[in-house]
Amino acid sequence: MDVKSAVDTTFSGANAVRISRLINVLALFALLGVLAGSLHLQFGIGEQPCPLCLIQRSGMIGLAVGPVMNLMWGIRASHYALSILAAMVGAAGSIRQILLHIEPGDPGYGPAIWGLHLYTWALITFVIAIIGCAVMLLWDAPFQEKDQGIRYAKSWFRVVALTAIFWAFAYLVIIGISVIPECGLGMCPDDPPNIAGVGDFSGWLAVLSVGVLALAFALAVVVNQKLSDIGEPADVEY
């Protein structure tokens, strides 16, 4: 088999679906890492997010919708399009915050990591996401397979994918609830006062424990599904 045939075999058919799913899972875990960092900053360190920060968080959550839908209901171009739109909204919030602190001598808002503030890193994340989704849209092979999601994927992959999905949903709930005491039912304060955080280590422990709960829930769902599938006709695994 020549190189071209090997490449065509690897990146077409069922393999294309497997690779696409893997990319989507990795992208989802990367977004979870970003959200975990922001939640640690809020609950561990005690720094409340500003309105523009909340827009960027919303963009991250919206960005995760595409991978979640790709995994649950199959690889679709429309799912990538939703992620691109969410990334554009989040990027707009990041650019606005960067421009607010662009003057020389302005210390910026919040802590800096490796010389860049979080809103700058958010913009970098959104740009990478837009480019990544655009590249995936150029790859026709996964769309041609009419993928139906991870229902019949191998058990270990279903556990990993469902863990990421449940984790993302849990962060969405936490972020949504945390906005209420900060903003109430009105406008969020431009410079919200800091709160008493639980500490650096305890903050990370609390944030990452959500992932452990998501893993346990994913295992329960997959085991229950396996028991329900006993006696049913075997399906092709992707």
N, C-alpha and C positions, 0 to 999 in steps of 0.2 A: 504493500500500500504506500503510495507516494504521500508527500507532505500535505498537498492540497486535499486529498481524499481523507487523510486523518483529521485535518482541521474541520472539513465539512461534516464528518461523522460526529466529532466532538461537540460542535456548536449548532447542531440541527436536531430535529425530532425531539424525543423524550429528554435527551441530554440538555437541549436548550432550555427546557422547562426547569430541569433540576438546577442548572446553573443560575437561571433567573431567580428562582426561589431562594437560593443561597445568597445571592447578591442582595435581595430584598430583606432577608433576615439580618444580614450583617449591617445593612443601612439602618434598620430599625434599632438594633442594639447600639449603634453609634449615636443615634438620636436620643436613646434612653440615657446614654452616658452624659450627653449635654444637659438634658433635663435633670438628671441626678445631681449634677454640679450646681445648677441653679437652685434646686430645692435645698441642697446642703447649705448654700450661702444664705438662704432665707431662714431655715429652721435651725441649722447648726450654729452659724455665725450670728444670725439675727438681723441681717440686712434685708429690709422689705423692698420688693421690686417696684420701680416707678411705672407710670402708665405706658411709656414706650417699651419698658422691659416686658410688660404683660402682653403687648402686641407681638413682641418677638417670641415670647413663650407660646402664644397662640399660633404663630407661624410654624413653630417647631411641631406642635401637636398636629396641625393641619398637614404638615409635611409627612408625618407618620401615617396619615390616613391612606396614602397611596400604597405603601408596602403592606399595610394591614389588609387592604382590599385585594391586593394581588395574591396574598397568601390564602385568604379565606375563600375567595370566589374566582380565582384564576388570574393569570397575567393578562391585563388589558391596557391598551393605550390610554383610555380615559382615566385610569387610575394614576398613571404617571402625570397626566395633564393636571389632575387635582393637586398633586404634590408640587408641580411647578407653580400653579396659581398661589398656593399657600406660601411657598418660598418667596414669591414676589411680594406678597403682603408683609411677611416678616422682614425681608430685605429693605422695604420702604421704611419700616420702623427703625431698623439699624442705621440706615443712611441718615435719617432725620436726627437721631441721637448723636451720631458722629459729627454732623454739621453744627450741632449745638455747642460742641466742645472743641471745635477745630482751631480756634484762635490760639496763637502762641502764648504759652504760660498758663493755659487752662488745665487744671489737674485732671479734668474728666470726672465721670460719675462712677463711683464704686471702685473696687479693687482692680488692679491690672495683673494679668498673667503673661509672663514672658514678654513684658513690655507693651502688651495690647490689652485694652479694656474688653469686658465681656461682650459689649455690643459690636465691637470690631470683629471679635471671633465669631459672633453670630452672623454677621454679614458674610464672612468667609465661608461659614457652613452653608448658608443659603445659596451662595454662588456655586459652590461645589455640587450641591444638590440639584440645582437647575441644570448644570452641565451634565451631571450623571444621568438624570432623567432623560435629557435630550439624546444622549448616547444610547440609552436603552430603547428609546423610540425608534432609533435607526436600525435596530436589530429585529428583523421581521420574523425570524424562526419561532420564537416563543408564542407569538400571536397566532401563528398558523396551526398550532396544536390544539386550540380550543380547550385550554386548561380549565379544569373545574375546581381548582384549589387543593388544599392539603388533606382533604377528606380521605383519600386513598394513598397518601404519601407514607413512606416507611415510618414506623412508630417513633423511632428516636428523633426523626426530623419533625414530626408532629409535636412532640414534647417541646423541642427547642422553639419552634415557631409559635406555638400557643403560649409559651412562657413569655416571649417578647410581646405578644398581642395583649395578654392579660396585664402585663407590667405597664405597657403604654396606657391602657384603659385606667389602671389604678392611679397613675400619675395625672391623667386628665381629671379624675375625680378630686384628687388632692389639690391640684392647682385651682380648680373651680371653687372648691370650698374655701380655700385660703384667701381668695379675693374678697369674700364677704366681710370678714372683720376689718380688713384694710380699707375697703371702699364703701361698704354698706350698699345702699341702693342708689347712690349718687355717683358723682365724679370722683375718681381716684385722686388723692393728693399728688401734686407734682414731685414733692420731696418727702415721701412718707417717713415718719420717725422709725428708728430701728427698734427691734424688740429684743427681749432676753432670749438668746439662743440656747440650745441644750448643750452646746460645746462641739468642738471639732470632731472628736471621735464618736460621740453619741449621735451627732448629726449624720455622719456617714453610715453608722450602724442602722439608724432608723430608715434612711433613704434606701439602703441596699436590702434591708429586711423585706421591703416590698417585693423585690425580685424573688426572694426565697418563697414568699407566699404565692407569687405568680407561678413559680415552678411546681409547687405542691398542687395547685389548682389544675395546672396543665396535665400533670401526671394522673390526677383523678379523672379528668375528662377522657384522656386517651385510654386508660385502663377500662373505664366504663364502656367506651366505644368498642374496644376489643371484645369485651364480653357480649355486647349486643350484636357484634358481627359474626359470632360463632354460629355456624350453620348456614350463613349466607353465601352466595356464589362468590368466588374469588375475583377480585378486580385487579387490573394492571396497576402496579405501583410505579409512581414517578418519583 
